Amino acid sequence: MKSKGPRMTMPTQAVLRAFLHDPGGEHYGLELCELAGMPSGTLYPILARLEQIGWVESRWEDPETHVAEGRPRRRYYRITADGAEQARDAIARAYRARRQPVPAWLPPPEVAS
């Protein structure tokens, strides 16, 4: 699902970087808060926007797991393949707009034809 994408605010970039560190992995909310270095009140609206545009998917864990472990049920999030590609491009554009060097893990600048 192609989309224009979210505003590339610093918190949004932090969430996307957390996902891109392990693009195939699933992360629950508290874990993402720690990885992105932000409170849940900032994280969850970003996750909702990313899920709405198709960059992120979520699922609830099996109820038996959290009952057996004696903790609240977790919702796991993962970045989609298309979301990872779009996130890398959007973050790279944000770095270039700020005239900062683009990190090596992001795509090279577009070449004008």
C-alpha positions as CSV (number, residue, x, y, z in Angstrom):
1,M,0.0,0.0,0.0
2,K,1.7,3.2,-1.2
3,S,1.0,6.3,0.7
4,K,2.3,9.8,1.1
5,G,3.3,8.9,4.6
6,P,3.3,10.6,8.0
7,R,5.0,13.8,8.9
8,M,8.6,13.0,9.6
9,T,8.7,14.5,13.1
10,M,11.6,13.5,15.3
11,P,9.4,11.2,17.4
12,T,8.1,9.5,14.2
13,Q,11.6,9.0,13.0
14,A,12.6,7.5,16.4
15,V,9.8,5.0,16.2
16,L,10.7,4.1,12.6
17,R,14.4,3.7,13.5
18,A,13.4,1.3,16.3
19,F,11.5,-0.8,13.7
20,L,14.2,-0.5,11.1
21,H,16.9,-1.7,13.6
22,D,15.2,-5.1,13.3
23,P,12.7,-4.9,10.4
24,G,11.6,-8.5,10.6
25,G,11.0,-8.5,14.4
26,E,7.8,-7.9,16.4
27,H,7.8,-5.5,19.3
28,Y,5.2,-4.7,22.0
29,G,4.4,-1.2,23.1
30,L,6.6,-0.9,26.2
31,E,9.6,-2.4,24.3
32,L,9.0,0.2,21.6
33,C,8.8,3.0,24.2
34,E,12.2,2.0,25.4
35,L,13.8,1.5,22.0
36,A,12.4,4.9,20.7
37,G,13.1,6.6,24.0
38,M,9.6,8.1,24.5
39,P,6.5,7.8,26.7
40,S,3.5,5.7,25.7
41,G,1.4,8.8,25.2
42,T,3.7,9.8,22.4
43,L,4.3,6.4,21.0
44,Y,0.7,5.0,20.6
45,P,-0.7,7.8,18.4
46,I,2.3,7.4,16.1
47,L,1.8,3.6,15.9
48,A,-1.9,4.2,15.1
49,R,-1.0,6.6,12.3
50,L,1.6,4.2,10.9
51,E,-0.8,1.3,11.1
52,Q,-3.5,3.4,9.4
53,I,-1.3,4.1,6.4
54,G,-0.2,0.4,6.2
55,W,3.5,0.9,7.2
56,V,2.9,-1.1,10.5
57,E,0.8,-4.2,11.3
58,S,-0.2,-5.4,14.7
59,R,-1.6,-8.4,16.4
60,W,-2.7,-9.4,19.9
61,E,-0.7,-12.2,21.5
62,D,-2.4,-15.5,22.4
63,P,-4.4,-15.0,25.6
64,E,-2.9,-18.2,27.1
65,T,0.6,-16.7,27.0
66,H,-0.1,-13.7,29.1
67,V,-2.3,-15.7,31.5
68,A,0.4,-18.2,32.0
69,E,3.0,-15.4,32.6
70,G,0.7,-13.5,34.9
71,R,0.8,-10.2,33.0
72,P,-1.4,-8.0,30.8
73,R,-2.0,-9.1,27.2
74,R,0.5,-7.5,24.7
75,R,-0.2,-6.1,21.3
76,Y,2.8,-6.8,19.0
77,Y,3.7,-4.5,16.2
78,R,5.9,-5.0,13.1
79,I,6.9,-2.9,10.2
80,T,5.6,-4.2,6.8
81,A,8.0,-4.7,3.9
82,D,6.5,-1.7,2.1
83,G,6.6,0.3,5.3
84,A,10.3,-0.4,5.8
85,E,11.1,0.7,2.3
86,Q,9.0,3.9,2.6
87,A,10.3,4.6,6.1
88,R,13.9,4.4,4.9
89,D,13.2,6.8,2.0
90,A,11.2,9.2,4.2
91,I,13.9,9.3,6.9
92,A,16.6,9.8,4.3
93,R,14.7,12.8,2.8
94,A,14.3,14.2,6.3
95,Y,18.1,14.0,6.9
96,R,18.8,15.6,3.5
97,A,16.2,18.4,4.2
98,R,18.1,19.2,7.4
99,R,21.4,19.1,5.4
100,Q,22.7,16.3,7.6
101,P,24.7,13.3,6.4
102,V,22.4,10.4,5.6
103,P,23.3,7.4,7.8
104,A,24.8,4.5,5.9
105,W,21.9,2.2,6.6
106,L,19.6,4.5,4.6
107,P,19.3,4.5,0.8
108,P,21.7,6.7,-1.2
109,P,20.3,10.0,-2.5
110,E,18.1,9.9,-5.6
111,V,20.1,10.4,-8.8
112,A,18.5,13.0,-11.2
113,S,18.1,11.6,-14.7
